Amino acid sequence: MDTGTGRGMIGAGTAMFAVGTLTAISAMISGYPVFGGQALRYAAAAAILFAVIALIDRRPGAAPAPPRPSLQDLALLAALAATGLAAFNVCIVAATKDTGPATIGTVIATVPVALALVGPLLERRRPAPPVVLAACVVTAGAALANGLGSGTVRGLLLALGALGGEVCFSLLAVPLLPKLGPLRVSAWSAALAAPMLLVVGLVADGRAVLRVPTGAELAGLAYLSVVVTTGAFLLWYDALGRLGADRAGLFAGIVPISAVITTVALGLGDPAPADLAGAALVAAGVVVGLRPRSPRPSRPRPKAGPADGTTRVRRRVSRQI
């Protein structure tokens, strides 16, 4: 395993573990207006990321900064922010009114399969059967940890919308990463998502979309901005560039496992047998999917025999004549 692959695996695992803590930490800000809180989260993360970009660009001996996003890049970034960030949050919030968290989590747990099938096609290569199989195992483990749950058709459709947003969050970034890099893709997507969510919040909550947070809410929002958004975005987009969307997507199965671990760590509950079995399946799927791909053996070229050598001499003579 080369250093880049190992770094990508660590980054993807850490990013998805951080995202998994979102469930338990969200309890700290449950009383704050949802869309206003998400807008603040992304605005704060964007400010941090652009400040880091400015510090890196001004560092003595720094490499030349990538070109500014073109109009086509900005359109792609806006689509990423609208689907992978804003629409994802809207669908999650709306789905919880008709469907339990278990159903939503189970639907979103199919992200590894979607990325394993669609990601390679966007890169103009065939899906790798071992990775697809591993993604199915990871999805089964994540679904087992979540529980199947129940709900209405409307809630299921909204959960599918959240799934689509989660897939777009990764796939729309793939063509942007080689040009802009993980840092700038993270910064621009967060900056564009903040006003989108603020507009949704104004429609849904009116003037109550924003208010001064309490101490606990401020701590929760700070954690979401710094760890779940700034840190996880950077690690995830870096892993996408190193592993590809299909193999990085396997680590999405860590999210429900991380949620269980965080819940236990905070003393909010104990793991059930299904949680442990689901964690084992996720681990097995990730190991299978990330096994080094064996190169195809090259066929040895047949050695030129006496007849071949005679033919080559005759061709040379005929050319000279």
C-alpha positions as CSV (number, residue, x, y, z in Angstrom):
1,M,0.0,0.0,0.0
2,D,1.5,3.4,-1.0
3,T,1.5,6.4,1.3
4,G,-1.2,8.3,-0.7
5,T,-3.7,5.4,-0.4
6,G,-3.0,5.0,3.3
7,R,-3.5,8.7,3.9
8,G,-6.7,8.6,1.9
9,M,-8.0,5.7,4.0
10,I,-7.2,7.4,7.3
11,G,-8.7,10.7,6.0
12,A,-12.0,9.1,4.8
13,G,-12.4,7.1,8.0
14,T,-11.8,10.1,10.2
15,A,-14.1,12.3,8.1
16,M,-17.0,9.8,8.3
17,F,-16.4,9.2,12.0
18,A,-16.7,12.9,12.6
19,V,-19.9,13.1,10.5
20,G,-21.3,10.2,12.7
21,T,-21.0,12.3,15.8
22,L,-23.4,14.8,14.3
23,T,-26.4,12.8,15.6
24,A,-25.4,13.1,19.3
25,I,-24.1,16.6,19.1
26,S,-27.3,17.8,17.4
27,A,-29.1,17.3,20.7
28,M,-27.2,20.3,22.0
29,I,-28.7,22.6,19.4
30,S,-32.1,21.0,19.1
31,G,-33.8,24.1,20.3
32,Y,-32.1,26.4,17.8
33,P,-33.8,27.2,14.5
34,V,-32.6,24.4,12.2
35,F,-31.9,26.2,8.9
36,G,-30.5,29.3,10.7
37,G,-28.2,27.0,12.6
38,Q,-27.0,25.3,9.5
39,A,-26.5,28.6,7.7
40,L,-24.3,29.8,10.7
41,R,-22.4,26.5,10.6
42,Y,-21.5,26.7,7.0
43,A,-20.8,30.5,7.1
44,A,-18.4,30.0,10.0
45,A,-16.7,27.0,8.3
46,A,-16.3,29.1,5.1
47,A,-14.7,31.9,7.0
48,I,-12.2,29.5,8.6
49,L,-11.4,27.8,5.3
50,F,-10.8,31.1,3.4
51,A,-8.6,32.4,6.2
52,V,-6.5,29.2,6.0
53,I,-6.3,29.7,2.2
54,A,-5.1,33.3,2.7
55,L,-2.4,32.2,5.2
56,I,-1.1,29.4,2.9
57,D,-1.0,31.6,-0.2
58,R,1.0,34.3,1.7
59,R,3.5,31.8,3.2
60,P,7.1,32.4,2.0
61,G,8.0,29.9,-0.7
62,A,4.4,28.7,-1.1
63,A,3.4,27.0,-4.4
64,P,1.5,29.2,-6.9
65,A,-2.2,29.4,-6.0
66,P,-4.6,27.5,-8.2
67,P,-6.6,29.7,-10.6
68,R,-9.8,31.2,-9.4
69,P,-12.9,29.2,-10.2
70,S,-14.3,29.8,-13.7
71,L,-17.9,30.4,-14.4
72,Q,-18.3,26.7,-15.1
73,D,-16.5,25.8,-11.8
74,L,-18.8,28.2,-9.9
75,A,-21.9,26.6,-11.5
76,L,-20.7,23.2,-10.5
77,L,-19.9,24.4,-6.9
78,A,-23.3,26.0,-6.7
79,A,-24.9,22.7,-7.7
80,L,-22.8,20.9,-5.1
81,A,-23.8,23.4,-2.4
82,A,-27.5,23.3,-3.5
83,T,-27.8,19.5,-3.6
84,G,-25.1,18.1,-1.2
85,L,-25.5,20.7,1.5
86,A,-28.7,22.7,1.3
87,A,-31.1,20.2,-0.2
88,F,-29.7,17.4,1.9
89,N,-30.4,19.3,5.1
90,V,-33.9,20.3,3.9
91,C,-34.8,16.7,3.0
92,I,-33.5,15.4,6.4
93,V,-35.5,17.9,8.4
94,A,-38.7,17.4,6.4
95,A,-38.3,13.6,6.4
96,T,-38.1,13.4,10.2
97,K,-41.8,14.7,10.3
98,D,-43.0,11.6,8.5
99,T,-40.3,8.9,9.1
100,G,-38.2,7.8,11.9
101,P,-34.4,8.3,12.1
102,A,-33.8,4.6,11.5
103,T,-35.5,4.7,8.1
104,I,-33.6,7.8,7.1
105,G,-30.3,6.3,8.2
106,T,-31.0,3.1,6.4
107,V,-31.8,4.8,3.1
108,I,-28.7,7.1,3.4
109,A,-26.6,4.0,4.3
110,T,-26.9,2.9,0.6
111,V,-24.4,5.7,-0.3
112,P,-21.5,3.2,-0.7
113,V,-23.4,1.2,-3.3
114,A,-24.4,4.3,-5.3
115,L,-20.8,5.6,-5.3
116,A,-19.4,2.2,-6.2
117,L,-21.7,2.0,-9.3
118,V,-21.8,5.7,-10.5
119,G,-18.4,6.9,-9.4
120,P,-16.4,4.7,-11.8
121,L,-18.7,5.5,-14.7
122,L,-18.0,9.3,-14.3
123,E,-14.3,8.4,-14.4
124,R,-14.9,6.4,-17.6
125,R,-14.1,3.1,-16.2
126,R,-16.2,0.0,-15.3
127,P,-17.4,-0.5,-11.7
128,A,-15.1,-3.0,-9.9
129,P,-17.1,-6.1,-8.9
130,P,-15.1,-6.5,-5.6
131,V,-15.8,-2.9,-4.6
132,V,-19.5,-3.2,-5.5
133,L,-19.8,-6.4,-3.4
134,A,-17.9,-4.7,-0.5
135,A,-20.3,-1.7,-0.8
136,C,-23.3,-4.0,-0.4
137,V,-21.7,-5.6,2.7
138,V,-21.0,-2.2,4.2
139,T,-24.6,-1.0,3.4
140,A,-26.0,-4.2,5.0
141,G,-23.9,-3.5,8.1
142,A,-25.0,0.2,8.3
143,A,-28.6,-0.8,7.8
144,L,-28.4,-3.4,10.6
145,A,-26.9,-0.8,12.9
146,N,-29.6,1.7,12.1
147,G,-32.6,-0.6,12.2
148,L,-35.1,-0.7,9.4
149,G,-37.7,1.6,11.0
150,S,-41.0,2.7,9.5
151,G,-42.7,5.7,8.0
152,T,-44.8,7.1,5.2
153,V,-44.2,7.2,1.5
154,R,-43.6,10.9,1.6
155,G,-41.0,10.4,4.3
156,L,-39.3,7.6,2.3
157,L,-39.2,9.9,-0.8
158,L,-37.6,12.7,1.2
159,A,-35.1,10.2,2.6
160,L,-34.2,9.2,-1.0
161,G,-33.8,12.9,-1.8
162,A,-31.3,13.1,1.1
163,L,-29.5,10.1,-0.4
164,G,-29.3,11.9,-3.7
165,G,-27.8,15.0,-2.0
166,E,-25.3,12.8,-0.2
167,V,-24.2,11.2,-3.5
168,C,-24.0,14.6,-5.2
169,F,-21.8,15.9,-2.4
170,S,-19.1,13.5,-3.5
171,L,-19.6,13.1,-7.3
172,L,-19.9,16.8,-8.1
173,A,-16.7,17.4,-6.4
174,V,-14.7,14.9,-8.4
175,P,-14.1,17.1,-11.5
176,L,-13.3,20.1,-9.3
177,L,-10.7,18.6,-7.0
178,P,-7.8,18.3,-9.6
179,K,-8.1,22.0,-10.4
180,L,-9.1,23.7,-7.1
181,G,-8.0,21.2,-4.5
182,P,-9.8,20.0,-1.4
183,L,-9.3,23.3,0.5
184,R,-10.9,25.5,-2.0
185,V,-13.7,23.1,-2.9
186,S,-14.6,22.9,0.8
187,A,-14.5,26.7,1.2
188,W,-16.5,27.6,-1.8
189,S,-19.2,24.9,-1.3
190,A,-19.7,26.0,2.4
191,A,-19.8,29.7,1.4
192,L,-22.4,29.1,-1.3
193,A,-24.6,26.8,1.0
194,A,-24.9,29.4,3.8
195,P,-27.1,31.9,1.9
196,M,-29.2,29.1,0.4
197,L,-30.0,27.7,3.8
198,L,-30.7,31.2,5.2
199,V,-33.3,31.9,2.5
200,V,-34.9,28.5,3.3
201,G,-34.9,29.5,7.0
202,L,-36.5,32.8,6.3
203,V,-39.3,31.1,4.4
204,A,-39.8,28.4,7.1
205,D,-39.2,30.4,10.3
206,G,-39.5,34.0,9.3
207,R,-37.6,36.5,11.5
208,A,-37.0,33.7,14.0
209,V,-34.5,32.1,11.7
210,L,-31.6,33.5,13.7
211,R,-31.2,34.4,17.4
212,V,-28.4,34.6,19.9
213,P,-27.5,31.1,20.9
214,T,-27.1,29.9,24.4
215,G,-23.8,28.6,25.8
216,A,-24.5,25.0,25.0
217,E,-25.9,25.9,21.5
218,L,-22.8,28.0,20.8
219,A,-20.6,25.1,21.7
220,G,-22.6,22.7,19.5
221,L,-22.5,25.1,16.6
222,A,-18.8,25.6,17.0
223,Y,-18.2,21.9,17.0
224,L,-20.3,21.5,13.8
225,S,-18.4,24.3,12.1
226,V,-14.9,23.3,13.0
227,V,-14.9,19.5,13.3
228,V,-17.9,18.2,11.2
229,T,-17.7,20.8,8.4
230,T,-14.2,22.3,8.2
231,G,-12.2,19.2,9.2
232,A,-14.4,16.5,7.8
233,F,-14.9,18.3,4.4
234,L,-11.1,18.6,3.9
235,L,-10.4,15.0,4.9
236,W,-13.2,13.7,2.7
237,Y,-12.4,15.6,-0.4
238,D,-8.7,14.8,0.0
239,A,-9.6,11.1,0.3
240,L,-11.8,11.3,-2.9
241,G,-8.8,12.4,-4.9
242,R,-6.6,9.6,-3.5
243,L,-9.0,6.7,-3.4
244,G,-11.7,7.5,-6.0
245,A,-15.4,7.9,-5.2
246,D,-16.1,4.2,-5.2
247,R,-13.5,3.1,-2.7
248,A,-13.8,6.2,-0.5
249,G,-17.6,5.7,-0.4
250,L,-17.1,2.5,1.6
251,F,-16.2,4.6,4.6
252,A,-19.7,6.1,4.6
253,G,-20.7,3.0,6.5
254,I,-18.8,4.2,9.5
255,V,-21.3,7.0,10.1
256,P,-24.0,4.9,12.0
257,I,-21.2,3.1,13.9
258,S,-19.7,6.4,14.9
259,A,-23.2,7.6,16.0
260,V,-23.4,4.5,18.3
261,I,-19.9,5.1,19.7
262,T,-20.6,8.8,20.4
263,T,-23.9,7.9,22.1
264,V,-22.2,5.4,24.4
265,A,-19.3,7.8,25.1
266,L,-21.7,10.6,26.2
267,G,-23.6,8.1,28.4
268,L,-26.8,8.4,26.3
269,G,-27.2,4.6,25.7
270,D,-25.6,1.2,25.4
271,P,-24.9,-0.7,22.1
272,A,-27.4,-3.4,21.1
273,P,-26.3,-6.7,19.5
274,A,-27.4,-5.3,16.2
275,D,-25.1,-2.4,16.5
276,L,-22.1,-4.7,17.1
277,A,-23.1,-7.0,14.3
278,G,-23.5,-4.0,12.0
279,A,-20.1,-2.7,12.9
280,A,-18.5,-6.1,12.1
281,L,-20.1,-6.1,8.7
282,V,-19.0,-2.6,7.9
283,A,-15.4,-3.4,8.9
284,A,-15.5,-6.6,6.8
285,G,-16.8,-4.7,3.8
286,V,-14.2,-1.9,4.0
287,V,-11.4,-4.5,4.3
288,V,-12.6,-6.4,1.2
289,G,-13.2,-3.3,-0.9
290,L,-9.8,-1.7,-0.1
291,R,-7.7,-4.7,-0.9
292,P,-5.0,-3.8,-3.4
293,R,-6.0,-4.5,-7.0
294,S,-3.9,-7.2,-8.5
295,P,-2.4,-6.1,-11.9
296,R,-3.2,-8.1,-14.9
297,P,-0.3,-10.4,-15.9
298,S,1.2,-9.3,-19.1
299,R,1.4,-12.0,-21.8
300,P,5.0,-12.7,-23.0
301,R,5.5,-11.9,-26.6
302,P,6.4,-14.9,-28.7
303,K,10.0,-15.1,-29.7
304,A,10.8,-14.7,-33.3
305,G,11.7,-18.1,-34.8
306,P,13.9,-18.9,-37.8
307,A,11.0,-18.4,-40.2
308,D,10.2,-15.0,-38.7
309,G,13.8,-13.9,-39.0
310,T,14.0,-15.1,-42.6
311,T,10.8,-13.1,-43.4
312,R,12.3,-9.9,-41.8
313,V,15.5,-10.3,-43.9
314,R,13.4,-10.7,-47.1
315,R,11.4,-7.6,-46.2
316,R,14.5,-5.5,-45.7
317,V,16.0,-6.7,-49.0
318,S,12.8,-6.0,-50.9
319,R,12.7,-2.4,-49.4
320,Q,16.3,-1.8,-50.6
321,I,15.5,-3.0,-54.0
